[in-house]
């Protein structure tokens, strides 16, 4: 359970997103681990070395007293080498001598129970607090078998040096550790940034590769490392992609172009056939009736002729409508192929408000009224023919779905200075989940906005391609009723 909680806690922690941040975090964590392990090893090593040195000095002082022959004076001289006190106790723990003014006050009571193990001459022990030094001390006892009997010589050295050294080490690690971690993170950040600079260049160049700019290639860094291999692989992939798209575009353009003449001829033949089926009887060839036929037979043939005209015209009309739509699809496909391959459009001055007024004037008595809302000129720069086609496609789409009104508006947005064109209808609208689908080629939505007669399914795709070619955008925006299509163009004065 504890392990599961730990894993859940680790998963909940925020993780760096960029490679540089992850490298810097990893370097800081590695430095923290190195400092933890190295600090612990240094602490143990320093403590052992200082304890060994202190024990050697303390034991030397005890052996120096133990080596004294004969009776010891009650007051011993202060030992050298930084040893704080020496106390001599008898077999029963009675104080015999000491460095202090009163040997009994030198900690005899607390030292009496500390003796060398059987068979050993010396022993050492760290005491928390002693009366001789008043602080944590190292005590060394030496058993002395003298002519005066067995006696135990105790030497005590305060561990102040050890405490100061370990405290200084701890402060150094606490202060220097975070600084070293930060330094490691900064170094890792900088080094990773230098290493990833070619990758950033590759990413930036790939971001600029679009359907109309497949000829761009990522920079090829010198060397034989992984980044160089990545750049070369990306360029080879872009080569294959450009060739495939080029073949597809060429096929679409060729097919659309080759289909135009047969479709135009078919349309002409169908129009002629439709005129023939709808020609008045006075201009049609007279049908001879045998003289022997009676009035009833003549009346029957006349009625049959009257019924034959609408029945024969309906199939021709349907075929003509299909041919017209097929011709529009071929023209739209050819235009899309040209938009995909052509360079940037012209930078001629144009006025969106004037284009809207001309588009409304061109529509003579549409089924749904067109309303223009444009108080002032809206200057843009671009290809006027393409901008007219964009507007016509948006109006066509709105007219097919509007119930009672289509509203056009053109204005300059004060906040951004962009030229904004809006085309709104009061039809069934476009659901939010289909806001991007409507711009796909031959996209089909729910029946409420299904393509009616005359639509090719390419109009909005062409309009968006034209907007993007002019550095702008075309998208569906929320509307209280119906659909609202908004085209934005960069601020470019005329």
C-alpha positions in Angstrom: 0.0 0.0 0.0 2.8 2.4 0.9 4.5 1.7 -2.4 1.3 2.3 -4.3 0.8 5.6 -2.5 4.4 6.6 -3.4 3.9 5.8 -7.0 0.6 7.7 -7.1 2.3 10.7 -5.5 5.1 10.6 -8.1 2.7 10.4 -10.9 0.8 13.4 -9.6 3.9 15.6 -9.5 4.2 18.0 -12.4 6.7 16.9 -15.0 8.8 19.2 -17.2 7.6 19.3 -20.8 10.6 20.4 -22.7 13.7 18.2 -23.2 15.9 21.0 -21.8 13.8 21.2 -18.7 13.9 17.5 -18.2 17.6 17.4 -18.7 18.1 20.2 -16.2 15.9 18.5 -13.7 17.7 15.2 -14.2 21.1 16.9 -13.7 19.8 18.5 -10.5 18.5 15.2 -9.2 21.7 13.4 -10.1 23.7 16.1 -8.3 21.5 15.8 -5.3 22.1 12.0 -5.2 25.8 12.5 -5.6 25.8 15.1 -2.8 23.8 12.8 -0.6 26.0 9.8 -1.1 29.2 11.8 -1.1 28.2 13.8 1.9 27.3 10.7 3.9 30.6 9.0 2.9 32.6 12.2 3.8 30.8 12.5 7.1 31.6 8.9 8.1 35.2 9.2 6.9 35.8 12.5 8.7 34.2 11.2 11.9 36.3 8.0 11.8 39.5 9.8 11.1 39.0 12.4 13.8 37.9 9.7 16.3 41.0 7.6 15.5 43.3 10.6 15.9 41.6 11.6 19.2 41.8 8.1 20.5 45.5 7.8 19.7 46.2 11.1 21.6 44.0 10.1 24.5 45.4 6.6 24.8 49.0 8.0 24.7 48.2 10.2 27.6 46.7 7.3 29.6 49.7 5.0 28.9 52.1 7.8 29.9 50.5 7.9 33.3 50.1 4.1 33.5 53.8 3.8 32.7 54.8 5.7 35.9 56.5 3.4 38.4 55.8 3.7 42.0 53.2 5.6 43.8 51.3 8.3 41.8 50.9 11.8 43.2 47.3 12.6 44.0 47.3 15.6 41.8 48.6 14.8 38.3 50.0 17.4 35.9 47.7 18.5 33.0 48.4 16.1 30.0 49.6 17.4 26.7 48.1 16.9 23.2 44.7 18.4 23.9 43.7 15.8 26.5 41.3 17.3 29.0 41.7 15.1 32.1 43.3 12.0 33.5 41.7 10.0 36.3 43.2 7.0 38.1 40.8 4.6 39.9 41.5 1.6 42.1 40.1 -1.9 41.7 37.0 -0.9 43.7 36.5 2.4 41.8 38.1 4.6 44.5 39.9 7.7 43.1 43.6 7.5 43.5 44.8 10.4 41.5 43.6 13.0 38.9 44.5 16.1 37.1 41.8 18.2 38.8 42.0 19.8 42.2 39.8 17.0 43.5 40.2 13.6 41.8 36.9 12.5 43.2 35.2 15.3 41.3 36.7 14.3 38.0 34.0 11.8 37.2 35.1 8.8 39.2 31.6 7.6 39.8 30.7 7.6 36.1 34.0 6.0 35.0 34.0 3.2 37.6 31.8 1.0 35.6 33.9 1.3 32.5 36.7 -1.2 32.4 38.6 -3.1 29.7 37.1 -6.4 28.7 38.7 -9.5 30.2 42.0 -10.3 28.4 42.3 -6.8 27.0 44.5 -4.0 28.3 42.6 -1.0 26.9 39.2 0.1 25.9 37.5 3.3 24.6 34.1 4.7 24.8 32.3 8.0 23.8 30.5 9.4 26.8 27.6 11.9 26.4 28.7 14.3 29.1 31.5 14.1 31.7 32.2 16.1 34.8 35.8 16.7 33.6 35.0 18.4 30.3 31.3 19.2 30.6 30.5 17.9 27.1 30.6 14.8 24.9 34.0 13.2 25.3 36.1 10.2 24.3 37.3 8.1 27.3 40.2 5.6 27.0 41.0 3.3 29.9 44.2 1.4 30.4 44.6 -1.4 32.9 47.9 -0.9 34.9 49.2 -3.9 36.8 51.8 -2.1 39.0 53.7 -3.0 42.1 51.1 -1.0 43.9 48.3 -3.3 42.6 45.8 -3.1 39.8 44.8 0.4 38.9 42.8 1.9 36.0 44.0 5.0 34.2 41.3 7.0 32.4 42.1 9.7 29.9 39.3 12.0 28.6 39.3 14.3 25.5 36.4 16.5 24.6 35.1 16.0 21.1 34.7 19.7 20.4 36.9 19.5 17.3 34.9 16.6 16.0 31.6 18.4 16.6 32.9 21.5 15.0 34.2 19.7 12.0 31.0 17.7 11.4 28.9 20.8 12.0 30.9 22.7 9.4 30.5 19.8 6.9 26.8 19.8 7.4 26.5 23.6 6.9 28.6 23.3 3.8 26.4 20.6 2.3 23.2 22.4 3.2 24.4 25.7 1.7 26.6 24.4 -1.1 24.3 21.5 -2.1 21.5 23.6 -3.6 24.0 25.9 -5.3 25.7 22.9 -6.9 22.3 21.5 -7.9 21.4 24.8 -9.5 24.8 25.0 -11.2 24.3 21.5 -12.6 20.8 22.4 -13.8 22.1 25.5 -15.5 25.0 23.7 -17.2 22.6 20.9 -18.4 20.1 23.5 -19.7 22.8 25.3 -21.6 24.5 22.2 -23.0 21.2 20.7 -24.0 20.2 23.9 -25.7 23.4 23.9 -27.7 22.8 20.2 -28.6 19.2 20.8 -29.5 19.8 24.0 -31.6 19.9 22.0 -34.8 16.7 20.2 -33.7 15.0 23.6 -33.1 16.1 24.7 -36.6 14.6 21.5 -38.1 11.4 22.0 -36.1 11.0 25.7 -37.2 11.6 24.7 -40.9 9.1 21.9 -40.7 6.5 24.2 -39.2 6.8 26.4 -42.4 6.3 23.4 -44.7 2.7 23.7 -46.1 0.8 22.1 -48.9 1.8 25.0 -51.1 5.4 25.1 -49.9 6.6 21.5 -50.1 9.9 22.5 -51.7 11.3 23.7 -48.4 14.0 21.5 -46.7 15.4 21.4 -43.2 19.0 22.5 -42.6 21.5 19.7 -42.9 24.0 20.1 -40.0 27.6 18.9 -40.6 28.7 15.7 -39.0 27.6 12.2 -38.6 25.7 12.3 -35.4 22.1 11.4 -34.7 20.8 14.9 -35.5 22.4 14.9 -38.9 20.9 11.5 -39.7 17.5 12.9 -38.5 17.8 15.9 -40.8 18.7 13.8 -43.8 15.9 11.4 -43.1 13.4 14.3 -42.8 14.6 15.8 -46.1 14.3 12.4 -47.9 10.8 12.1 -46.5 9.9 15.6 -47.7 11.3 14.7 -51.2 9.0 11.6 -51.4 6.0 13.6 -50.1 6.6 16.4 -52.6 6.8 13.9 -55.5 3.6 12.1 -54.4 1.7 15.4 -53.9 3.0 16.7 -57.2 1.9 13.6 -59.0 -1.5 13.8 -57.4 -2.0 17.5 -58.2 -0.8 17.0 -61.8 -3.3 14.1 -62.2 -6.1 16.3 -60.8 -5.2 19.2 -63.0 -4.8 17.0 -66.1 -8.0 15.1 -65.4 -10.0 18.3 -64.8 -8.6 19.9 -67.9 -9.2 16.9 -70.1 -12.8 16.6 -68.8 -13.8 20.1 -69.6 -14.1 19.7 -73.3 -16.2 16.5 -73.3 -18.4 17.9 -70.5 -18.9 21.1 -72.4 -19.8 19.2 -75.6 -22.2 17.0 -73.6 -23.8 20.1 -72.0 -24.2 21.7 -75.4 -25.9 18.6 -76.9 -28.2 18.4 -73.9 -29.2 22.0 -74.2 -30.0 21.6 -77.8 -32.0 18.4 -77.0 -33.8 20.3 -74.3 -34.7 23.1 -76.7 -35.9 20.6 -79.2 -38.2 18.9 -76.7 -39.6 22.3 -75.6 -40.0 23.7 -79.1 -43.6 24.8 -80.0 -45.6 22.6 -82.4 -45.5 25.3 -85.1 -41.8 25.0 -85.4 -41.6 21.2 -84.9 -42.0 18.9 -88.0 -45.6 18.2 -88.8 -46.7 14.7 -88.3 -48.7 13.4 -91.3 -52.0 11.6 -90.6 -53.4 9.2 -93.1 -56.4 10.6 -94.9 -58.2 7.4 -94.2 -57.9 8.0 -90.5 -61.1 9.2 -88.8 -61.5 12.1 -86.5 -61.2 9.9 -83.4 -57.8 8.6 -84.5 -56.5 12.2 -85.2 -57.7 13.3 -81.8 -56.0 10.4 -80.1 -52.6 11.1 -81.8 -52.8 14.8 -81.0 -53.3 14.0 -77.3 -50.5 11.6 -77.4 -48.2 14.2 -78.9 -49.1 16.8 -76.2 -48.3 14.3 -73.4 -45.0 13.2 -75.1 -43.4 16.7 -74.8 -43.1 17.0 -71.0 -42.3 13.4 -70.5 -39.4 13.6 -73.0 -38.1 16.9 -71.5 -37.8 15.8 -67.9 -35.0 13.2 -68.5 -33.1 15.7 -70.6 -33.5 18.4 -68.0 -32.1 16.1 -65.3 -29.2 15.0 -67.5 -28.4 18.7 -68.2 -28.4 19.6 -64.5 -26.0 16.7 -63.9 -23.8 17.8 -66.7 -23.8 21.4 -65.3 -22.8 20.2 -61.9 -20.2 17.9 -63.3 -18.7 20.9 -65.3 -18.6 22.9 -62.1 -16.8 20.1 -60.2 -14.2 19.9 -63.0 -13.7 23.7 -62.9 -13.4 23.7 -59.1 -10.9 20.8 -59.1 -8.8 22.6 -61.7 -8.9 25.8 -59.6 -7.9 23.9 -56.4 -5.0 22.4 -58.3 -3.9 25.8 -59.4 -4.3 27.3 -55.9 -2.1 24.4 -54.5 0.7 25.1 -56.9 0.6 28.8 -57.7 3.0 31.3 -55.9 1.7 34.0 -53.6 -1.2 36.0 -55.2 -0.9 39.5 -56.6 -0.8 42.5 -54.3 -3.3 44.6 -56.1 -5.5 47.0 -54.1 -9.0 45.9 -53.5 -12.0 46.9 -51.4 -14.0 44.2 -49.6 -17.0 46.5 -49.2 -17.1 47.3 -52.9 -16.7 43.6 -53.8 -19.7 42.8 -51.6 -21.8 45.5 -53.3 -20.8 44.2 -56.8 -21.6 40.7 -55.7 -25.1 41.7 -54.6 -25.7 43.7 -57.8 -24.6 40.7 -59.8 -27.2 38.5 -58.2 -30.4 39.5 -60.0 -33.4 38.8 -57.8 -32.1 35.9 -55.7 -34.5 33.6 -53.9 -33.4 35.0 -50.6 -32.7 38.8 -50.1 -29.0 39.9 -49.7 -28.4 42.6 -47.2 -25.1 44.5 -47.1 -23.7 46.1 -43.9 -20.6 48.2 -44.9 -20.3 51.8 -43.9 -16.9 52.6 -45.2 -14.3 51.1 -47.6 -12.4 48.1 -46.3 -9.0 48.1 -48.1 -7.1 44.9 -48.7 -4.4 43.8 -51.1 -4.6 40.6 -53.2 -5.9 39.0 -56.4 -9.3 40.7 -57.0 -10.5 37.7 -59.1 -9.7 35.2 -56.4 -11.3 37.5 -53.7 -14.4 37.7 -55.9 -14.5 33.9 -56.1 -14.1 33.6 -52.3 -17.0 36.0 -51.8 -19.2 34.3 -54.4 -18.6 30.8 -52.9 -19.6 32.1 -49.4 -22.7 33.8 -50.8 -23.6 30.6 -52.8 -23.3 28.5 -49.6 -25.4 31.0 -47.6 -28.1 31.2 -50.3 -28.5 27.4 -50.5 -29.2 27.2 -46.7 -30.8 30.5 -45.8 -34.5 30.6 -44.9 -35.3 34.3 -45.3 -32.1 36.5 -45.4 -28.4 36.5 -46.1 -26.4 39.3 -44.5 -23.0 40.5 -45.7 -20.7 42.8 -43.7 -17.2 44.2 -44.3 -15.3 46.3 -41.8 -11.9 47.0 -40.4 -11.4 45.5 -36.9 -10.2 48.4 -34.7 -8.2 46.2 -32.3 -6.1 44.4 -34.9 -6.5 46.5 -38.0 -7.6 43.3 -39.9 -10.1 43.4 -42.7 -13.0 41.3 -41.7 -15.7 39.8 -44.1 -18.7 38.2 -42.5 -21.4 36.2 -44.4 -24.4 35.1 -42.2 -27.5 33.1 -43.1 -30.6 32.3 -41.0 -30.6 28.6 -42.0 -30.1 25.5 -39.8 -26.6 26.5 -38.9 -23.4 24.4 -38.5 -22.9 22.3 -35.4 -19.7 23.1 -33.5 -18.2 19.7 -34.0 -18.5 20.2 -37.8 -16.9 23.7 -37.8 -13.8 22.3 -39.5 -15.4 19.5 -41.5 -17.3 21.9 -43.7 -14.0 23.1 -45.2 -13.0 19.6 -46.3 -13.3 18.7 -49.9 -16.6 17.0 -50.7 -17.6 17.1 -47.0 -21.1 16.0 -46.2 -22.9 17.2 -43.1 -26.3 16.2 -41.6 -29.4 16.5 -43.9 -30.3 20.0 -42.6 -27.2 21.4 -44.4 -26.9 18.8 -47.2 -25.8 20.0 -50.6 -28.7 21.0 -52.7 -28.7 21.3 -56.5 -25.8 23.3 -57.8 -23.4 22.6 -55.0 -20.2 20.8 -55.7 -18.9 20.4 -52.1 -15.7 22.3 -53.0 -16.9 25.9 -52.5 -15.8 26.4 -48.9 -12.6 24.5 -49.5 -11.7 26.8 -52.3 -12.7 29.9 -50.2 -10.4 28.8 -47.4 -7.5 28.1 -49.7 -7.9 31.6 -51.2 -8.0 33.2 -47.8 -4.9 31.4 -46.6 -3.1 32.3 -49.9 -3.7 35.9 -49.0 -2.3 35.4 -45.5 -5.7 35.4 -43.9 -8.1 32.8 -42.4 -11.7 31.5 -42.9 -13.6 29.8 -40.1 -17.0 29.2 -38.7 -17.8 31.4 -35.7 -20.7 31.1 -33.2 -24.0 32.7 -34.2 -27.3 33.1 -32.5 -29.1 31.8 -35.6 -27.9 30.1 -38.8 -24.3 29.9 -39.9 -21.7 32.7 -39.7 -18.6 32.4 -41.9 -15.8 35.0 -41.1 -12.8 35.7 -43.3 -10.0 37.8 -41.9 -7.2 39.4 -43.9 -4.0 41.1 -42.7 -4.0 44.8 -42.2 -2.6 46.1 -45.5 -3.4 49.6 -46.6 -4.4 50.4 -50.2 
